[in-house]
Amino acid sequence: MVSGKNVAVVALALAACAPAAAQGLQARPCPTEIGTGIACFTVKDENGAYVLAAKPEKWNGSLIVHTYGGPRMRQPDATMVDEDLVRFIETVREGYGWVATSRRRGGFGVTQGAEDADNARKTFIAAFGRPKYTIAHGQSWGGNIGAILIEKFNKPDASGKRPYDGAMLTSGVLAGGTRGYDMRLDVRAAFQAVCDVHPAPSERPYALGIGLPAGSAVTRQQVTRWFNDCTGADKKSEERSDAQKRNLADIAGASRIPPGALLGHIQWATFVFQDLSEFITGGRSAFGNVNVRYRGTSDDEAFNRKVARIAADPEAVRTLSADSDPTGRIDIPVITMHQVRDTTVFVEQQHEYRRVVEAAGQGQYLFQTFVDDNQHSKTSPPHYPAILRALQGWIESGKRPTIEAVVSFCEEAKGTYHGECRFMPNFAPGPWYERVNPR
């Protein structure tokens, strides 16, 4: 393992060969986990976002603009995206420059996140010059940002050159904000209908679609405790009471979310919804379940009588849609990759994205791949160089890749990056509203 001091020396040496410091970026130690041969740089931009750039010694002249998932709710700081550089280091090892932003604010805001990402791209260019090719990489909720980035921030310049030449969107929230969180309102409503603790009977009522009222003192730890007390989810099955078993099964059945993933979705439906309501929709709920018929509980009739009904505010829906819903109007090659058993972001989001892209008449620019895995944050490492190589070839040649070529690239990458290849050439995700409760 390389020490932070040695990495700093490497970074400073490479900085001497480029005008980075003069243009704003300053050399800094890379995360120690990534080893040698890569220099890192940072700067705080004019909006208060922290930019992290990485440049390999053998740079191929092209750039990846990374957008991370979440959204992360903490205050951005200078180390906000270190974990993303470590997680996706294969892309830099392939020879690409890499840049990401902490964003100016934690929490929701897709278009603002895209603007911050594009500012990070400009920061990299100011230091190292215009890349030969620039590729957007969005992961998870960052996939939503990546999709908006290439729609809203990719107009050609006077020479006809676009800022972004291609995009790879991995495990992406590609159904957009107004559709992609349906199951989270469902799980929040189901949790309340079954457990009646969030909010407690003594609390002032509020629409569950806003997550929490502004200024609420509720913490993640409290939500976790309420959920575990009601469902016994933190215990072995045989240690749960009959009531806890029934409660856990009813929440999972009504929301269509597997039991092991329920708490995470409830937390997001609490704190991300609160942030979204406060900063995007003006305190109004963009989510509704008025016409949802819940099934899969121990007593569907009783559940549907009891469950809270929330009406989506039309203006809130319009505002959220303008911020985060992809239009499908893409003009560059886009490759997506999704793990088919992902319980954080359902693979059916890919069906919705394809529907929107094809409705916009741009289906020729979209190539989707699927992986036999249940992970969300990252699948086996060789998959990422594989789709990157396929995308690079598509950009350079104009020829759409084949899944056979992607699989071949993955097998080649296994020689450098440890892991298995699990692409599923014949997989096709079902419609979004067959996976989640229809609206």
N, C-alpha and C positions, 0 to 999 in steps of 0.2 A: 504494500500500500504506500502511495506517495504522500509525503507530509504536505501540510498546507504551505509551509515555507518553500519547499521545492517547487510546488505548483505555481506559487507566486513568482518565483524566478523565471519559470518558463513563460508565464504570462507577460512579464515585463520585457523579456527578450523579444517575444513576438510583437509586442506593442511598439518596440523600437523600429520595426520594419513597416509599420503602418501609421497613418496619420490619426489614430484613434484618439489619443489624448487631446490633440489640437481641436478635434471636432466634438468633444464632449464626453465620449466614452473613456473610462479610466480602467486600467488593468486591475483585476482583483483575483484572489485565489479561486480556482474552480472547486466545486465540491470534491472532496478527496476520493469519493467512490468512483469517479470516472477515470482516474489514473492519469497517465501522461499523454503528451502529444496534442493537447487541446489547450488553448488560451481562453480566458474568460475576461469579460469587461462589463462595466456597469455604469449607469448614470441615472439620476432622478430627473424625469422630464418636467416640462413647464407646467403640466397638470398635476404633478405630485406622484406620478406612477414611476415605479422602479423598473428599469430595463436591464435585462441580463442577456448578453450576447456571448456566443461561443464560436471559436474559429479554429478548425483543425490545422495542424502544420501543413498537411497536404490538402489544402482547400481546393475543391473542384470548381470554384467560382460561382456556385449557386447557393441559394439561401432557403431555409425553412423558417417560416413565421409561425410560431406555435401559440395556440390558445388553450389554456387549461380549463378543466371542468369544475364542477361544484354546483352552484357558485360557492366559493370560499367566503365565509361570513366575517372573517377576522379583518382587522385593519391591515392594509398592505404594508409590507416592509421590504427591506433590501434582499431578503432571502426567500421571498414568497414563491419564486419559481425554480429554486434550486432543485427541488424534488422532481420537477418535470424534466429538467435536463438529465438528471440521473436516470429517470424511468425510461426515457426515449433516446438514450445515448447512442443506440444503434444508428440513428439517422445521421448523427455527427460523425460516427466512425465510418460511415459510407462516404465521407468527404464533404458534406454540406456544412455551410455556415448555419447558425441557429440563433434565433432571437425570440424573446418572449417578454411580456410585460406583466407586472403585478396588478395592473390596472389602477386607476386613480382612486377607486373605491371598492371595498369589499361588497359582496351582495349582488343582487340582480341588476341587469342593465345590459342587454345584448348588443344594441347598436353602439352604446358608449364603449363597451368592451372591444368591439370591432374597430372603433376609431382609435382606441389606445393601442391595439395591435398594429394598426397601420402606422401609427406614430413610431412604434418600435422599429418597424421596417425602415422608415425614413432615417431613424437614428443610426441604424446599421449602415445604410448607404452613405450617410454623411461621413462615417469613419472609414469605410472600406471600399467605397465606390459601388456602382450599380451592378448587381449580380447578373450573371448570364441568364439564369432562370430563377424565379421566385415561386415557392410552393407554400400554400397555406396548409397547416396541419391543425385540425381541431379535434380535441379528445373530450368525449362525454358532453357536458353542457358547453364545453368549448367547441364542440362540433356545431352547435347552434350558432355560436359566434362566428366560426369559420364559414358557415353557409351564408350568413349575412355579410361577412367581410367581402366575399367574392361577388356578392350582388350589389352592395352599396358603395364599395370602395375600389372598384376595378375598372373605371372608365379609361379608355385608351388616351394617350397623350397625342400631341400633334403629329408624332411619327407613326402613330398607330399601335405603339407598344403599351400593353396593359401592365399595371403593377404586379399582378399575379398571373402566372402562366398555367397553374394547375393547383389542385387541392386534394388532400387526402383527409377524410373525416372518419375517425375511428370511434366506435361505440357511441355514436352521436345522437343527441336529442334533436332529431331532424323533423319531427312532426310540428315543431314550433311551440311557443308558449301557450297558445290558446287550446291546443289539442294534447300536447305531450304530457300534461300534468293531470289529465282526467282521473287517473287511478289514485292520485294523491289526494284529491278532494274526496274521492270515494273512501279511502282508507281513514281519513280524518273523520268523516261522517260516521263510518262504521264503528270506529273506536269510541266515539261519543255515544252512539246509540247503544252499544254493548256495555260500556264501562261507566259512562256518565261522570267522568272526572275531569274532562278537558274541553270546555270549562266545567268547574264544579258547580253544583246547584246553587251555591252561595254567590257565585260570580255574576256580574252583569252580563247578559247574553250579547253575543256578537255573531256576525256571519262567519262561519268557519272558513270561508274562502279567503278571508283576510289574514288567516294564520293566527294572529294575536292582535289585540288592540295596540295602538301606538303607546309606548311607555310601559308596557306590561313587564313585570319582574319575573315572569316564568322562565326557568332555566332548562337546559337540556337534561340535566340530572333529574329534575323533577318529572319531566315527561317520561324519562326512562323508568323511574320508580313507579309512576302511575301505571305504565304499560305492564311492567313485570308483576306488580301486585294483582292486576286484573287478570292476566293471562298465564302467569307462571312461566313465561317464555325464557327466563333465565335459569329454569330448573330442568332436570331430566323429566321426560314425559311421565314416568311412573311416580314422580314426586308431586305432580300437579293434582289439584283437586278436580273433581268432575266439573265444577263450575268453570274453573280456569281452562280446562281442555275445551269445553264448549265455547267459551268466550274467544279463545284463540282461533278455533275453527270457524266461528261465525265472522270474525273480522277478515280472515283470509278468504273465506268464501264470497263475502259481499264485495270485497275490493279486487278479487282475482290476483292478489299478490301472495306469493308463497310465504308461509309462516316465518321462515328465517329472515325474510327481507322486510317484514312489516315495520319494525321499529325505525329503521332508516327512513322509510317513506313517510312515516308519521312525523319524524323530526323535520324533514324537508317541508312537509305540508304545514308545519308550525312556523318555523323560523324563516325559510325562504319565502313563503307566502306573506309573512309579515313584512319582510323587506320589500318585496315586490309591490305590495299594497301601499306602503309608505312612499316609495320613491318612483313608482311607475304609474300606478292607477289612481292615485289621490285618495286612498283609503277605501276604495270600492273593490268588490270582488269581481274578478274576471272569470270566475269559475262557477258553474252551476250544476245541479243534479235534479232539477225539478221533475223531469220526465223519466228519470232512470228507474228501471224496475230491477231491484236487487234480488239475486237468486243465489242459492248455495249455502244458506244459513240453516240452522236447526228449525226455524219457523219463519219462512219467508213472509207470510202474511203479517205476522206481528212485527217483524223487522221493518217492513215497508211502511207500516203505520207509525212507527216510532222514530225512524231516522229523520234527522233534520233535512229540510228541503231549502236549498239555497238558489236564488235566482241570480244569474250572472248579469251584472250591470252592462248594458250595451256599450256605453262610452268606455268603460274599463276594458271590454273585449277589443274594441277598436284600437285603443291605445296600446294594449299588450301586443296585438297583432302587428301593428306598425313597427313595434320595437323588435319582435322576435320571430314572426312567422316567415319562413322562406317562401318566396314567390315562385321558385323554380326557374327564374330567368338567369340561367348561367350561360357563359360564353366560352368557358375553358374546360379542359378535361378534369373530371372529378371522379376519384375512386373512393368508395366507402368500404369499410370493413367492420363487421359486427359479430360478436360471439352470440351464438343462437340461443344459449340458455342464460343469458344475462338477465338477472332479476332486478337490476338497478335501472337500466334503460332497456326496455323491451325491444327485441329485434324487429317487431312489427312497425316500429318507427321508420324503418327502411322502406316498408311498403308505402307508407304515407308520403315519404320524400319522393319516391319514384312517381307516385301518382301526381304530385304537384309539378315535378319537373316535366313529365310527359304532357301534362295539361298546358304547360307553357310552351310546348313544342320544342323542347331542348333535350329530349331523351337521349340523343346521340352523344351527349357530353357526359353521361353518367354511366359508370361501371361499378357494380356492387359485388362484394365478396363476403363470404360468410365462413365462420370458423366454429368447429365443434368444441365449445368450451363454455363454462359457466362463469368465468371471470368477467369483471367489468373494466377495472382500471388498466389492466394490461393482459394480453394473451402471450403466448410463446414468442420469444424475441425474433426468430427468423421471419415471422409474418410481416414485420414492419419494413425491413429491407426489400422484401418481395414486392409489396405493393408500391413502394417507392421506386424501385427499378422499373416496374411496369408503367407507372405514371410518367417517369422520366422519358421512357421510350415513346410513349404516346405523345408527349409534348414535342419531342424532337422530330418524330416521323409523321405525326398526324394520323397514324394508324391505331385504331382502337385495340387494346390488348385482348387476349383470350385468357380464360381461366386456366387453360393448360400451361400457358406461359407463366402465369402467376405461380402456379404450383411448382413449376420447374425452377423459378427464381428462388422460391422458398427452400427447395431441396439444396440448391447451391449455397444459400445463406447459412444452412446448418453447419457448413464447414468452418464458419467463423463465429456464429452466434449460437450458443447452446440452446437446444429446445427442439420440440417436434413440430411438424407441419400438419395442420388439421383443417385445411380448407375443405369446404363441402361444395363441390362443383354443381351439384344438382339441387341445392337447397333454394327455396323461395319462401319468403315470409308471407304469412296471411295478412288480411286487412286489419287495420288498427282497431276497428270497432267489432272485430271478432275476438280480439285479445282483451280489450277493456270494455267496460259497460257502455253500451251505445247511448249517445245523446240524441 
